[in-house]
């Protein structure tokens, strides 16, 4: 998952609104979002290499999503799968803070990551590249492959467009959120971050929706959690930039 835009705690209809893109190699085996056979309360996609996931929610409203922290020095280093973190949170019943406090004690077992976890009572952020657990305040936020709300071009654009839309619409249309996620505009060079991957790759990774020769946006996900506890989960999957399928779940 490489971009998570969310609005939390300030919309009249929805407690949580999420619009996220997962970027991955085109040849990495992946299962479409569905309820998991071993735990039917969990709704998420599945990485079929390590059996973890990047984003999911439970019927009771436990939510988790993860992005990798971009650090070329860690490329190729074998560590535990970061997808296990999201899977573990969704499968357990402990509070988000208790989960993160435990995770802190062994977070160096994973390559760099950013994690958002929460339930109907609160939403929290943690990165193993930064000290401390942070409660996410009400408002609109965005997370890519740096820290929460780091002003990369895609983060600023996704955050701004989501904020503008939800402030103007009491009823949120999922198509409108998917349209935000489908933006393929490459950022100007002067706006690009320098994360050590080279200017050409910085350009290719700068849009909200990525399409390169062998890597890009594999799926887009919209999650709406109502103040009444209702959940709408919609996932669109892509192959080399082309829409393949859409699944929708209403809980």
N, C-alpha and C positions, 0 to 999 in steps of 0.2 A: 504494500500500500504506500503510495507516494504523495498523496494529497488528501487531507481530511479537512473539509470545511464544516463548521457546525455552529448552530445557534442554540444557546442554552438558557432556559429560565426566564425569557422575556417575551415570548410570543403568546397571544391570548388563547390559542388553540392547542399548541404543541409545547411540551416541556423541553423536548430535544428534537432538533432537526439536523440531519447529517447528510452531506453530499460528498462522496469520496470516490477517488480513483485509485485502483491498484495497478501499478506498473510492474511488468515482469518480462522475462525472456519469453518469446512466443512459443518455444518448444518445451517449456516447463509444464509437466502434467498437472492439471487442476480440475477439481470437481466443482460444478455449479452449486450455488447456494441451495440448501435444503435442510430439513430437520435431520439431525444425526441419529443414525440407527442405535448407537450405544447410549445416547442420551437425547430422547425426543424433545426435551425442553430447549435444546440448543439449535439455533438457526444460523448457519454460516456456510460459506464456501470452504473448500478444502485444498490445501497443497498436498498433492499426492506423492511428493518426494519424501517429506518428513511427517506428513499426516497432521500438520498444524493448520492454523488459519491466520488471516490478517485482520478480519473484522467479523463481528458476530453479535448476536443478541439472544437473550433467553425469553421465554414466555412471561417471566416475572419482571422483565425490564433490565436485567444485568447486561451492560453494554461494554464492549472492548474493541479497540482498534489500535493498530501498530504501524509505524513507519520505520524503515531503516535510517540510521544516521549516516550520511554520506561521508566516508573517510577512506580514501584510496589506500591508506596504509593497512587497512584491514581486509582488502580484497584478497581472496584466496586462503585466508586463515580459517581453519576448521574450528568452530565452536558449536555450542548447543544451538539448535534451531530456534530462532526468535518466534516462529509461529506457535511454539509450545506455550509461550507466555499467555497469549490470547486464549488458546484452548484451555489452559489450566484455570484461568479466571472464570471462564464461562461454565466450566464443569464443577467448580467449587461453590460453596455457600457462604464463605467468610466475607466480611465487609471489604469494600474496595481499599480502605486505608490499611486494614490488617494484611490484605494480600500484598500491597505495595511495600509495607514495612518488611515483610518476609522476603520479598523479591530483592530489596536493597542489599540484603546480606549475601546474595550470590549473583548479583547482576553482572559481575565481571566474567561470568561464564558464557556470556553472549557477546557477539559483536554489537556495535553501537545501535541503540534503538530509542525510539520515542513511543510512549504508551499512554493512551487515554482509557481509563476505566471508570465505571460508575454504575449507579442503580437509580431507583426513583428518588433517592434521598440526596444524592450528590454526585459530582463529576470531578475526576482528579487526573493530574498529569505527572508523569515521571519519565526521566531519561537517565540512562546509565552513563551519560556524558556530562551530567550536571548534578549538583548536590540538591537533595531535598525533594519531598513530595509536595506538589502544589495543588491546592483546590482551584478549580477553574471557575472564575466568577461569571455571573450572568452576562450575556452578550454574545457577540459573534467572534469566532476564533478560527484560525487556520493553522494547519501543521503540514509541513512537507518533510524534507530530509535534513532539517536543522531543528532548532528548538521551536517550541510553540510560539506562533506569531512572529517569527523571524521574517523581516520584510523582503523576502525574495519576490520577484515579479509575479509569479504564479500565486503566491500566498496573498499578496496585496490585492490582486485581481479577484481571486476566488472569494476572499473574505469580504471585499467591498460589494461584489455583486450579490452575494448571499444576503448580506445585511440589508442592502437596498430592497431586495425582493421581499424578504419576510416582513420588513417594516411597512410595506405597502399592501400586503395580502393577508387577510385573516384566514383564508382557505389556501393552503399551499398545494400547487399542482406539481406532481412529480416530474412531468415533462419539462417544466420551467427549470427545475434544478438540474435535470440531465443536460439541458441546453447550456447551462453554466459550465458543467464539467466537460463539454465537448469542444471547448475553445482550443484551437490548434495554433494560435498566433505565437510566433517566436519573439521573445523579448529582445529589445535593443541591447547591443553589446555593453553600453555604458551602465546598464541596469543589472547585468548578470553578476551573480556571486562568483567568487573564486574558491572552489572547493577542491582544487587540485586535480581535476580530471581533464583539463585542457579546454580552450575556448570553444572548439567545434562541438565537443560533447556538452558543454554548458549550454550552448545554443539549442541543441537537440532536446535537452531535458527541461528547457524553460517553459514550454506550454503547459496548460492545465491537462490537456490530452496529448499524449506523446505517441508518435509513430516514427520509428526508425526501421532500419533494415531487419534487425533481429530482436528488437526490444521495443516495448511500448505499453500503452494502456490495455490491459486484458479485460478489466471489468469496471463498471461504474455502479455505485450503490447509493440508494437514497433510503434513509430510515426516518420515519416520523413517529415520535412517541407522544401520545396525547396526555393531557393533564389527568384524564380518566384512566390512564394505564393502557389504552389501546395502542397497538403497534402496527404500522405499515412498513413493509420491507420490500423494496423493488431492486432487482439486480439486472443490469444489461451486460452481456458478454460480447467481446469483440475478438476478431481474428485479423491481425495486421491492419487495424483501423476500421474494419468493416463490422457493422452490427450483425451478430449471429443469432442471439436469442434474448428473451426477457422473461424473467420469472417474478411473480408477485405473491406476497403472503400478507394476509391481514389477520391479526391476532386479537 
